[in-house]
């Protein structure tokens, strides 16, 4: 009998901490849910990696644009609550559920591709959600998830369409080893081929004389009628003089760093696409929003503009039976059948050291 008593006592002492921990966990969860319910209010939830050491400043640029758009909307907009997250997936899903429990009518975010993929693969999406990045082509997209972002692939495809419309059929492509450049290159190649164009030569960027000479010699052959520069402003400015004057030049917004080239010839003749926010600062539809000072960090300007349009899209998604078409500061926006917002960008060209806008301004 004594042996049974001691065994029972020991078992109880061993199990008690685990039982206590479980009870406390349940209690804490119930308290958290009760607190969320107590502060429940219809609102727009903004879910951004503001607590990330590497992405925090970028996320804050989006937040600033979002808040600026809400202030312009004034009384027409629901309340906004910001839910800071880090790069941990569990933290992201927890904060998403907290936003919904607190009365979120719609969730805007997350911002990173990994965050969007994590959310799409979960089963927590119960309200309309506007993710601010892309999903991989094979990924399952939940019915209540919409996609909006600043896809460089879309820019490359649009510039391929513009070049083809201009009558260009035979292209040279120049790219470097950066992931962004490779994505631009691949998107352009696929779209140009789909349209019926042909890429007859590809060149790797390099500053050595042999690399530049190969580009110069190819341009002199006269077999191509255009060149796509899958490069940023600095690299494109290095390569451009070696491509001569007979080829038409095309690029994405990466060649527009917000500065007029120091020498008119550096990017002279290069056609590119960019958002109205970067090209039409004096347009009334753009000027309605305050413009922060990010210095030379033009990527922050673009993220700020994305925050403005993310808010405006969010309002549209809250309207019943809405088929959103917006003249946004990031481009003319329309919703596709696969629940992605695509942007028709503004086209422009460098001419004698100036940026000349050539098409698609906000109405």
C-alpha positions in Angstrom: 0.0 0.0 0.0 2.8 2.4 0.9 4.6 1.6 -2.3 1.4 2.5 -4.4 1.1 5.8 -2.4 4.7 6.8 -3.1 4.4 5.9 -6.8 1.2 8.0 -7.1 2.8 10.9 -5.3 5.8 10.8 -7.6 3.6 10.6 -10.6 1.6 13.6 -9.5 4.8 15.6 -8.8 6.1 14.8 -12.3 2.9 15.5 -14.1 1.9 18.6 -12.1 4.3 21.1 -13.9 3.1 19.9 -17.3 -0.5 20.1 -16.3 0.0 23.5 -14.8 1.8 24.7 -17.9 -1.0 23.5 -20.1 -3.6 25.2 -18.0 -1.7 28.4 -18.0 -1.2 28.2 -21.8 -5.0 27.7 -22.3 -5.7 30.5 -19.8 -3.2 32.9 -21.6 -4.8 32.1 -25.0 -8.3 32.7 -23.7 -7.1 36.0 -22.2 -5.5 37.0 -25.5 -8.7 36.2 -27.4 -10.8 38.0 -24.8 -8.5 41.1 -25.1 -8.8 41.0 -28.9 -12.5 40.7 -28.6 -12.6 43.6 -26.2 -10.8 45.9 -28.6 -12.6 44.6 -31.7 -13.2 47.3 -34.2 -13.8 47.3 -37.9 -10.5 48.4 -39.5 -7.9 47.9 -42.3 -5.0 45.9 -41.0 -1.5 46.7 -42.4 0.8 43.7 -41.8 4.4 44.7 -42.5 7.9 43.5 -41.4 8.6 46.6 -39.4 10.4 44.6 -36.8 12.9 43.2 -39.3 16.4 44.6 -39.0 17.0 44.3 -42.7 13.5 45.1 -44.1 12.3 47.5 -41.5 13.2 50.7 -43.4 11.6 49.4 -46.6 8.4 48.4 -44.8 8.3 51.8 -43.1 8.3 53.5 -46.5 5.3 51.4 -47.5 3.6 52.3 -44.2 4.2 56.0 -44.7 2.6 55.9 -48.2 -0.3 53.9 -46.8 -0.9 56.4 -44.0 -0.6 59.4 -46.4 -3.3 57.9 -48.6 -5.6 57.3 -45.7 -5.2 60.9 -44.6 -6.1 62.1 -48.1 -9.2 59.8 -48.1 -10.2 61.3 -44.7 -13.6 60.3 -43.3 -14.2 58.0 -46.3 -11.7 55.5 -44.9 -12.1 52.9 -42.1 -9.7 53.0 -39.2 -6.1 51.7 -39.8 -4.2 49.4 -37.4 -0.6 48.6 -38.1 0.6 45.1 -37.2 4.4 44.9 -37.1 6.0 41.5 -37.8 9.5 40.1 -38.2 10.8 37.5 -40.6 9.6 34.6 -38.5 6.7 32.7 -40.2 5.0 31.8 -36.9 5.1 35.5 -35.9 3.5 36.4 -39.2 0.6 33.9 -38.9 0.0 34.8 -35.3 -0.2 38.5 -36.1 -2.5 37.8 -39.1 -4.9 35.9 -36.8 -4.7 38.6 -34.2 -5.7 41.2 -36.9 -8.7 39.2 -37.9 -9.8 38.6 -34.3 -9.5 42.3 -33.7 -12.0 43.1 -36.4 -9.9 43.5 -39.6 -12.2 43.9 -42.6 -9.2 43.4 -44.9 -5.5 42.7 -44.4 -2.9 44.5 -46.5 0.4 42.5 -46.5 2.7 40.8 -46.1 5.5 42.4 -48.1 8.1 39.7 -48.8 7.8 36.8 -51.3 8.5 34.3 -48.4 5.8 35.9 -46.3 3.2 35.8 -49.1 4.1 32.1 -49.8 3.7 31.3 -46.1 0.4 33.0 -45.8 -0.9 31.4 -49.0 0.0 27.9 -47.8 -1.7 28.4 -44.4 -5.4 28.0 -43.7 -5.8 31.3 -41.8 -7.0 33.6 -44.6 -10.7 34.3 -43.7 -11.0 38.0 -44.9 -9.9 39.7 -48.1 -6.1 39.9 -48.1 -4.0 42.1 -50.4 -0.5 40.6 -50.5 2.2 43.0 -51.6 4.4 40.7 -53.6 4.1 37.8 -56.0 3.6 34.0 -55.6 5.5 31.4 -57.5 3.7 30.3 -60.6 3.0 26.8 -59.2 1.8 28.0 -55.8 -1.9 27.7 -54.7 -3.6 31.0 -54.3 -6.4 31.2 -51.7 -9.7 32.5 -53.0 -9.6 35.6 -50.7 -5.9 36.5 -51.6 -5.2 39.3 -54.1 -1.7 40.2 -55.3 -0.2 43.6 -55.9 3.5 44.5 -56.1 6.3 46.1 -58.1 7.2 43.1 -60.2 10.3 43.7 -62.3 9.2 40.8 -64.5 6.1 42.7 -65.4 8.1 45.7 -66.4 10.3 43.6 -68.6 7.3 42.1 -70.3 5.7 45.5 -70.9 8.9 46.9 -72.4 9.0 43.8 -74.7 5.4 44.7 -75.8 6.4 48.3 -76.4 9.4 47.3 -78.5 7.4 44.9 -80.6 4.7 47.6 -81.1 7.5 49.9 -82.3 8.3 47.4 -85.0 11.3 45.8 -83.4 11.8 42.1 -84.2 15.5 41.2 -83.6 17.0 41.9 -80.2 20.3 41.9 -78.4 20.1 41.4 -74.7 22.7 42.6 -72.2 22.5 41.5 -68.5 24.8 41.1 -65.5 25.0 38.4 -62.9 22.6 39.9 -60.3 19.4 38.0 -59.6 17.3 41.1 -60.5 19.1 41.4 -63.9 18.5 37.7 -64.6 14.8 38.0 -63.8 14.5 41.0 -66.2 16.3 39.1 -68.9 14.2 35.9 -68.6 10.9 37.8 -68.6 11.9 39.8 -71.6 13.1 36.8 -73.6 9.8 34.9 -72.9 7.5 37.8 -73.8 9.4 38.9 -76.9 9.4 35.3 -78.2 5.7 35.0 -77.4 5.0 38.1 -79.5 7.0 36.8 -82.4 10.3 38.5 -81.9 13.7 36.9 -82.0 16.7 37.3 -79.7 19.7 36.9 -81.8 22.5 37.6 -79.3 23.1 37.8 -75.5 26.0 39.5 -73.8 27.2 39.5 -70.2 28.0 42.9 -68.7 31.6 43.6 -68.1 33.9 46.6 -67.9 36.9 44.9 -69.4 37.8 46.0 -72.9 37.2 42.6 -74.5 33.6 42.4 -73.2 32.8 45.9 -74.4 34.5 45.3 -77.7 32.2 42.3 -78.3 29.2 44.4 -77.7 30.5 47.1 -80.1 31.4 44.7 -82.8 28.0 43.0 -82.6 26.1 46.3 -82.8 28.1 47.2 -85.9 27.0 44.1 -87.8 23.5 45.5 -88.4 21.7 42.3 -87.8 19.6 43.5 -84.8 17.2 46.4 -84.6 17.1 46.8 -80.9 18.8 46.1 -77.6 17.3 45.3 -74.2 19.4 46.5 -71.3 18.6 44.3 -68.3 20.8 46.6 -66.2 20.7 49.4 -63.6 21.5 53.0 -64.5 25.2 52.7 -63.8 25.8 49.5 -65.8 23.5 50.7 -68.6 25.4 53.9 -68.8 28.6 52.0 -69.2 27.4 49.8 -72.0 25.2 52.3 -73.9 28.1 54.1 -75.8 29.3 50.8 -77.2 26.0 50.0 -78.8 26.2 52.8 -81.3 23.4 55.0 -82.7 21.5 52.7 -85.0 20.0 50.3 -82.5 16.8 51.2 -80.5 17.4 50.9 -76.8 15.0 49.6 -74.2 15.1 49.1 -70.4 13.0 48.9 -67.3 12.7 51.4 -64.4 16.1 50.3 -63.1 17.8 52.7 -65.5 15.9 55.6 -63.8 17.7 56.4 -60.6 16.0 59.8 -60.2 19.0 61.7 -61.6 19.5 63.1 -65.0 22.7 61.5 -66.5 25.7 63.7 -65.9 26.5 63.4 -69.6 23.7 63.5 -72.2 25.2 60.6 -74.1 25.3 58.1 -71.2 21.7 56.9 -71.6 20.7 58.9 -74.6 17.9 57.3 -76.6 17.1 54.6 -74.1 13.3 54.0 -73.7 12.1 52.7 -70.4 9.0 52.4 -68.3 8.4 53.7 -64.7 5.6 54.6 -62.4 3.9 58.1 -62.6 5.2 58.8 -59.1 8.7 58.9 -60.6 8.0 60.5 -63.9 5.0 62.9 -63.4 5.7 64.6 -60.1 3.7 67.7 -61.2 0.6 65.8 -62.3 -2.5 66.7 -60.2 -3.3 63.0 -59.6 0.2 62.6 -58.1 0.6 65.9 -56.4 -2.4 65.2 -54.1 -0.2 63.0 -51.9 2.7 64.5 -49.8 6.1 63.6 -51.1 8.7 62.5 -48.4 12.4 63.1 -48.7 14.3 59.8 -49.1 17.4 61.3 -50.6 19.1 59.1 -53.2 17.1 56.0 -52.1 14.7 55.9 -55.1 13.6 52.4 -54.2 12.0 53.9 -51.0 10.1 56.4 -53.2 8.7 53.5 -55.2 7.7 51.6 -52.0 6.1 54.7 -50.6 4.0 55.0 -53.9 3.1 51.3 -53.5 1.8 52.0 -50.0 -0.5 54.8 -51.5 -1.9 52.5 -54.1 -2.2 49.5 -51.7 -4.5 51.6 -49.5 -6.6 52.7 -52.5 -6.9 49.1 -53.7 -7.9 48.0 -50.2 -10.8 50.5 -50.3 -11.9 49.2 -53.7 -11.9 45.6 -52.4 -14.1 46.5 -49.6 -16.8 47.7 -52.0 -19.3 45.0 -53.0 -19.3 43.9 -56.6 -16.3 46.1 -57.3 -14.2 45.6 -60.5 -11.3 47.8 -59.6 -9.6 49.9 -62.3 -7.5 52.6 -60.8 -5.3 55.4 -62.1 -2.7 54.9 -59.4 0.6 56.6 -58.7 2.4 53.3 -59.5 0.6 52.9 -62.8 -2.8 52.3 -64.3 -4.1 49.3 -62.2 -6.6 46.6 -63.2 -7.6 43.3 -61.7 -7.0 40.2 -63.7 -9.0 36.9 -63.5 -6.3 35.3 -61.3 -6.8 38.1 -58.7 -3.6 40.0 -59.5 -3.4 43.7 -59.9 -1.2 44.5 -62.9 0.2 48.0 -63.7 0.3 49.8 -67.0 3.4 51.9 -66.6 4.3 55.3 -68.0 6.8 55.2 -70.9 9.7 57.7 -71.2 13.0 58.2 -73.0 16.3 59.8 -72.2 16.8 62.6 -74.8 19.9 64.8 -74.6 20.2 64.4 -70.8 16.5 64.9 -70.2 13.7 62.5 -69.4 10.8 62.9 -71.9 7.5 61.2 -71.0 5.8 59.7 -74.0 2.7 57.9 -72.8 0.1 56.8 -70.2 -0.4 59.5 -67.6 -3.0 59.3 -64.8 -6.4 60.6 -65.9 
